[in-house]
Amino acid sequence: MQNGKKSSFPNKLDKEKRMLRDYARYSNLAFKLIAVILAAFFIGWQIDKWINIGFPLFTLLLSIGGLIITMYLLIKDL
């Protein structure tokens, strides 16, 4: 520090750390959302195979439910 001026070097490191933390946060959120949707779809698919009603009712219902849950998680985390 010369003449009361702060060095820009720590600010650059803080900005890089903040960017990396944001990237990790949003990547984690994306993987969480994908996992919820895929799990709901797979469970619905398995139930439809087990019941065998000829129409993928549980696949549709659980997929829509998974989308609703992911929207809730997305809004909660942001």
C-alpha positions as CSV (number, residue, x, y, z in Angstrom):
1,M,0.0,0.0,0.0
2,Q,1.4,3.3,-1.1
3,N,-0.1,6.6,-0.3
4,G,-3.1,5.1,1.3
5,K,-4.1,3.2,-1.9
6,K,-5.2,-0.5,-1.6
7,S,-3.7,-3.0,-3.9
8,S,-6.0,-4.4,-6.5
9,F,-4.5,-7.9,-6.1
10,P,-6.6,-9.0,-3.1
11,N,-9.7,-7.8,-4.8
12,K,-8.9,-9.9,-7.9
13,L,-8.4,-12.9,-5.7
14,D,-11.7,-12.3,-3.8
15,K,-13.5,-11.9,-7.2
16,E,-12.0,-15.2,-8.4
17,K,-13.0,-17.0,-5.2
18,R,-16.5,-15.6,-5.4
19,M,-16.8,-16.7,-9.0
20,L,-15.6,-20.2,-8.2
21,R,-17.9,-20.4,-5.3
22,D,-20.9,-19.3,-7.4
23,Y,-19.9,-21.8,-10.1
24,A,-19.8,-24.7,-7.6
25,R,-23.1,-23.6,-6.0
26,Y,-24.9,-23.5,-9.3
27,S,-23.3,-26.8,-10.6
28,N,-24.4,-28.5,-7.4
29,L,-27.9,-27.1,-7.9
30,A,-28.0,-28.4,-11.5
31,F,-26.9,-31.9,-10.5
32,K,-29.5,-31.9,-7.7
33,L,-32.3,-30.9,-10.0
34,I,-31.3,-33.5,-12.6
35,A,-31.1,-36.2,-9.9
36,V,-34.6,-35.4,-8.6
37,I,-36.2,-35.4,-12.1
38,L,-34.5,-38.7,-13.1
39,A,-35.3,-40.4,-9.8
40,A,-39.0,-39.4,-10.1
41,F,-39.1,-40.6,-13.7
42,F,-37.4,-43.9,-13.0
43,I,-39.6,-44.7,-10.0
44,G,-42.7,-43.9,-12.1
45,W,-41.5,-46.0,-14.9
46,Q,-40.9,-49.0,-12.5
47,I,-44.3,-48.6,-11.0
48,D,-45.9,-48.6,-14.5
49,K,-44.0,-51.7,-15.4
50,W,-45.1,-53.4,-12.3
51,I,-48.8,-52.4,-12.6
52,N,-48.9,-52.7,-16.4
53,I,-52.0,-50.6,-17.1
54,G,-51.1,-49.8,-20.7
55,F,-50.7,-46.1,-20.1
56,P,-47.6,-44.5,-18.4
57,L,-49.7,-42.8,-15.7
58,F,-47.2,-43.0,-12.8
59,T,-44.3,-42.0,-15.1
60,L,-46.2,-38.8,-16.1
61,L,-47.4,-38.1,-12.5
62,L,-44.1,-38.6,-10.9
63,S,-42.2,-36.7,-13.6
64,I,-44.5,-33.7,-13.2
65,G,-44.1,-34.1,-9.4
66,G,-40.4,-34.1,-9.8
67,L,-40.6,-30.9,-11.9
68,I,-42.6,-29.2,-9.2
69,I,-40.1,-30.3,-6.6
70,T,-37.2,-29.0,-8.6
71,M,-38.9,-25.7,-9.1
72,Y,-39.4,-25.5,-5.3
73,L,-35.7,-26.4,-4.7
74,L,-34.6,-23.8,-7.3
75,I,-36.6,-21.0,-5.8
76,K,-35.6,-22.0,-2.3
77,D,-31.9,-22.1,-3.2
78,L,-31.9,-18.9,-5.2
